[in-house]
Protein backbone atom coordinates (compact mmCIF):
# COMPACT_ATOMS: atom_id res chain seq x y z
CA UNK A 1 0.00 0.00 0.00
CA UNK A 2 1.30 3.45 -0.89
CA UNK A 3 0.98 6.33 1.58
CA UNK A 4 2.46 9.79 1.98
CA UNK A 5 5.15 10.24 4.64
CA UNK A 6 6.16 13.72 5.82
CA UNK A 7 9.76 14.36 6.85
CA UNK A 8 10.69 17.35 9.03
CA UNK A 9 13.43 19.28 7.23
CA UNK A 10 13.71 22.75 8.75
CA UNK A 11 12.41 25.28 11.19
CA UNK A 12 10.66 28.12 9.36
CA UNK A 13 13.18 30.61 10.78
CA UNK A 14 16.06 28.84 8.97
CA UNK A 15 15.01 30.30 5.62
CA UNK A 16 14.38 33.95 4.93
CA UNK A 17 12.01 34.90 2.11
CA UNK A 18 13.78 34.43 -1.24
CA UNK A 19 16.13 31.71 0.03
CA UNK A 20 16.58 28.02 -0.81
CA UNK A 21 18.10 25.13 1.11
CA UNK A 22 19.18 21.63 0.06
CA UNK A 23 17.51 19.07 2.36
CA UNK A 24 17.30 15.28 2.56
CA UNK A 25 14.11 13.29 3.00
CA UNK A 26 13.43 9.54 3.40
CA UNK A 27 15.87 7.13 1.85
CA UNK A 28 18.46 9.87 1.35
CA UNK A 29 16.59 11.64 -1.45
CA UNK A 30 17.74 15.24 -1.86
CA UNK A 31 15.35 18.05 -2.68
CA UNK A 32 15.36 21.82 -2.41
CA UNK A 33 13.18 23.72 0.03
CA UNK A 34 12.29 27.27 -1.08
CA UNK A 35 10.74 30.18 0.76
CA UNK A 36 9.21 32.55 -1.74
CA UNK A 37 9.38 36.33 -1.23
CA UNK A 38 5.80 36.26 0.13
CA UNK A 39 6.87 33.73 2.81
CA UNK A 40 5.35 30.50 1.42
CA UNK A 41 7.30 27.22 1.31
CA UNK A 42 7.69 24.91 -1.71
CA UNK A 43 9.97 21.99 -2.58
CA UNK A 44 11.35 20.54 -5.82
CA UNK A 45 13.83 17.92 -6.92
CA UNK A 46 17.43 18.95 -6.39
CA UNK A 47 18.72 18.94 -9.97
CA UNK A 48 17.88 20.83 -13.14
CA UNK A 49 16.60 18.22 -15.64
CA UNK A 50 18.56 19.85 -18.47
CA UNK A 51 22.14 19.04 -17.33
CA UNK A 52 21.81 18.10 -13.64
CA UNK A 53 22.90 21.47 -12.25
CA UNK A 54 22.09 21.83 -8.50
CA UNK A 55 18.97 23.98 -8.18
CA UNK A 56 19.82 25.07 -4.64
CA UNK A 57 22.66 27.05 -6.23
CA UNK A 58 20.28 28.89 -8.55
CA UNK A 59 18.37 31.96 -7.44
CA UNK A 60 14.73 32.49 -6.64
CA UNK A 61 12.74 35.18 -8.43
CA UNK A 62 9.19 35.37 -7.10
CA UNK A 63 7.99 31.75 -7.53
CA UNK A 64 10.64 30.68 -10.06
CA UNK A 65 14.03 29.14 -9.43
CA UNK A 66 16.54 30.11 -12.13
CA UNK A 67 19.21 27.52 -12.89
CA UNK A 68 22.65 29.09 -12.70
CA UNK A 69 24.08 27.32 -15.74
CA UNK A 70 21.66 27.89 -18.63
CA UNK A 71 19.07 30.06 -16.89
CA UNK A 72 16.15 27.68 -17.28
CA UNK A 73 13.33 28.86 -15.02
CA UNK A 74 11.11 26.48 -13.05
CA UNK A 75 7.93 27.44 -11.22
CA UNK A 76 8.43 25.98 -7.73
CA UNK A 77 4.65 25.65 -7.30
CA UNK A 78 4.14 23.11 -10.11
CA UNK A 79 7.62 22.27 -11.46
CA UNK A 80 6.97 23.52 -14.99
CA UNK A 81 9.75 25.18 -16.96
CA UNK A 82 8.53 28.66 -17.88
CA UNK A 83 11.06 29.58 -20.57
CA UNK A 84 11.76 26.33 -22.47
CA UNK A 85 9.54 23.49 -23.60
CA UNK A 86 9.94 19.88 -22.60
CA UNK A 87 11.40 20.35 -19.12
CA UNK A 88 9.93 20.07 -15.65
CA UNK A 89 11.17 19.30 -12.16
CA UNK A 90 9.45 17.13 -9.56
CA UNK A 91 7.58 18.96 -6.82
CA UNK A 92 6.77 17.82 -3.29
CA UNK A 93 4.00 18.73 -0.88
CA UNK A 94 5.18 20.98 1.95
CA UNK A 95 3.48 21.38 5.31
CA UNK A 96 4.07 24.02 7.95
CA UNK A 97 2.95 22.86 11.40
CA UNK A 98 3.78 25.42 14.05
CA UNK A 99 7.29 26.42 13.05
CA UNK A 100 8.26 22.97 11.64
CA UNK A 101 8.53 22.63 7.85
CA UNK A 102 8.00 19.10 6.52
CA UNK A 103 8.17 17.63 3.01
CA UNK A 104 5.99 14.72 1.93
CA UNK A 105 6.66 11.93 -0.47
CA UNK A 106 4.79 8.79 -1.46
CA UNK A 107 6.23 5.53 -0.13
CA UNK A 108 5.33 1.84 -0.08
CA UNK A 109 4.41 0.36 3.28
N, C-alpha and C positions, 0 to 999 in steps of 0.2 A: 504494500500500500504506500502511496506517495503522500507526503504531507510537507507543509512548509515549516521550516525551523528558523528561528530568529537568533542571530548571534550578536551580542553586545560588542560594539567596536570603538566607541568613543563617548566621552562626555560632551554635551553640546558646547561647553565653553572651550573645548580644544580647537575648534575651528571658528574663525571669524568669517563674517560674510565675504564671499568672493574667494575663499580658500578651498583647497582640495587636500586629501590625505590618503595615502595608500594604506589599506587595511587588509587583514586576512580573516576569512570566514571558514566554516567547517571544511575539513579535509585539506586545509592549506590553500584554498582558492583565494587569489588576490583580486581585489576590486578597489575602486576609487570612490571615496565618500566626498561629496561636494556640499558646500553650503553656499547657496546662491545669494546674490546681493540683498535680496529681500528676506533672508534668514531661513529659507526652507532647505531641507536636506534631500539629496538624491544620491544614487549609487549606480555605477556602470562597471563593466569589465575593465581590466587594468591596461589593456593594450589597444592601440589604434589598429583596426582591421586592415589597413592599407599596407603597412610595413612594420607592424609590431612595435611601434614607438610607445613608451610609457605615457599614458594619459595624465598621470599625476604630475608630470613635468610640463604639461601644457598650461594654458591659462584660461580662466573662466571669464566669459563675457556674458553678462545676464544669465541665461539658462543654457549657454553653449560652452563646451570645452573645446578649445582650439589646439589641435596637435602641433607641437613645436617644430616638427620636421617639414611637413608639406602643407600645413595650415588647413587641414580638413577640420570641419566644424561639426560637432555632434551635440544634438539637443539632449541634455542629461535627463529630461523628463521621459522621453520615449526611445532614445538611442538612435534616432534617425540622423543621417548625415544631411546637413542643410545646404552644402555647397558643392556636392558631387554625387552623382547617381551610383547606386549599386553598393553602398557601404552602410553599415549600421553597427552599433555596439550593444551588447547585452545590457539590460537594465535590471535592477533589483529593487524590491519593495523595501522602503525604509520606514521605521517606526521611531517616534520620539515618545518615550514614557518617562515622565518627570524630566530629568536632565540626561537620561541614558539614550543614546542613539544605537539602534540595532538594525541589522540588515538581514533580510529573509531570503532563503533559497529553498527550492523543492528538493526533497531527499526521499529515498526509499527507506521504509522501516526495516 
